[in-house]
């Protein structure tokens, strides 16, 4: 399966939403997310991976702030507070949710 960014953006624009579900398989789902003005996310019940598709942003994940740009990958544990801020007008990100509710088991 291949999902092109231009086609994903077109579907997102048509939907009129901030995100669009593009693909799912088992516990995994893939979305494209494009916040406008402010990112109002709340913690999710699955682990997730973000891959920055376009633009740049600051990102806070469980109290740690980093800068991200196109091509960067971010991991967020299930239940952790996180959000994008100071994002460019063209900012968008792939979002991949996966695994059981509560997240994957962490080895100590």
PLY file of the C-alpha trace (Angstrom):
ply
format ascii 1.0
element vertex 108
property float x
property float y
property float z
element edge 107
property int vertex1
property int vertex2
end_header
0.00 0.00 0.00
1.21 3.50 -0.79
-0.26 6.78 0.47
1.06 9.90 -1.23
1.25 13.08 0.83
-0.48 15.18 -1.87
-3.43 12.78 -2.01
-3.61 12.65 1.81
-3.69 16.47 1.97
-6.43 16.55 -0.67
-8.56 14.08 1.34
-7.93 16.06 4.53
-9.00 19.32 2.90
-12.19 17.73 1.51
-13.01 16.32 4.97
-12.92 19.78 6.58
-11.36 18.19 9.67
-7.96 18.59 11.38
-7.11 14.92 10.80
-8.15 12.11 8.52
-7.93 8.33 8.98
-6.14 6.93 5.95
-5.39 3.28 6.72
-5.81 0.68 9.43
-4.60 -2.87 9.98
-5.14 -4.73 13.25
-4.38 -2.34 16.12
-2.51 0.10 13.83
-4.09 3.15 12.24
-2.51 5.89 10.13
-3.76 9.47 9.99
-2.67 12.80 8.60
-3.00 15.63 11.13
-2.83 19.36 10.38
-3.61 21.57 13.39
-4.82 25.10 12.72
-3.90 27.90 15.14
-3.67 25.61 18.20
-3.12 21.89 18.85
-5.86 20.75 21.22
-4.81 17.10 21.52
-5.34 15.18 24.71
-3.42 12.02 25.69
-4.24 8.95 23.60
-4.80 5.42 24.87
-2.35 3.83 22.38
1.35 4.40 21.73
1.91 6.64 18.73
4.53 7.70 16.25
4.55 11.04 14.47
6.51 11.57 11.26
6.59 15.22 10.28
5.22 15.43 6.72
5.58 19.16 6.06
6.78 22.27 7.84
8.22 22.73 11.31
7.04 23.03 14.91
7.93 22.89 18.56
6.69 19.77 20.34
6.17 19.09 24.02
6.07 15.45 25.09
5.65 14.60 28.77
7.24 17.93 29.77
10.18 17.81 27.31
10.21 20.35 24.46
11.98 19.78 21.14
12.02 21.37 17.69
10.84 19.22 14.78
11.05 19.58 11.00
9.95 17.65 7.93
11.21 14.07 8.11
11.63 13.91 11.90
10.09 11.02 13.84
8.64 11.34 17.36
7.46 8.58 19.70
4.81 9.23 22.36
3.89 6.69 25.05
0.18 6.05 25.55
-1.29 8.44 28.12
1.48 11.08 27.91
0.56 14.75 27.56
1.86 16.09 24.25
1.18 18.77 21.65
2.62 20.81 18.82
2.99 24.59 19.12
4.60 27.43 17.17
3.99 25.39 14.02
4.45 26.78 10.51
1.40 27.40 8.31
2.31 24.39 6.15
2.81 22.04 9.12
1.31 18.56 8.95
2.28 15.20 10.39
1.61 11.53 9.80
0.26 9.89 12.96
0.58 6.15 13.53
-1.32 4.64 16.47
-0.58 1.04 17.39
-0.67 -1.61 20.06
-2.97 -2.29 22.99
-4.78 0.35 25.02
-2.37 1.55 27.68
0.61 1.06 25.36
3.19 -1.64 24.78
4.74 -3.26 27.82
8.03 -1.61 28.76
10.91 -3.77 29.89
12.74 -2.57 33.02
0 1
1 2
2 3
3 4
4 5
5 6
6 7
7 8
8 9
9 10
10 11
11 12
12 13
13 14
14 15
15 16
16 17
17 18
18 19
19 20
20 21
21 22
22 23
23 24
24 25
25 26
26 27
27 28
28 29
29 30
30 31
31 32
32 33
33 34
34 35
35 36
36 37
37 38
38 39
39 40
40 41
41 42
42 43
43 44
44 45
45 46
46 47
47 48
48 49
49 50
50 51
51 52
52 53
53 54
54 55
55 56
56 57
57 58
58 59
59 60
60 61
61 62
62 63
63 64
64 65
65 66
66 67
67 68
68 69
69 70
70 71
71 72
72 73
73 74
74 75
75 76
76 77
77 78
78 79
79 80
80 81
81 82
82 83
83 84
84 85
85 86
86 87
87 88
88 89
89 90
90 91
91 92
92 93
93 94
94 95
95 96
96 97
97 98
98 99
99 100
100 101
101 102
102 103
103 104
104 105
105 106
106 107
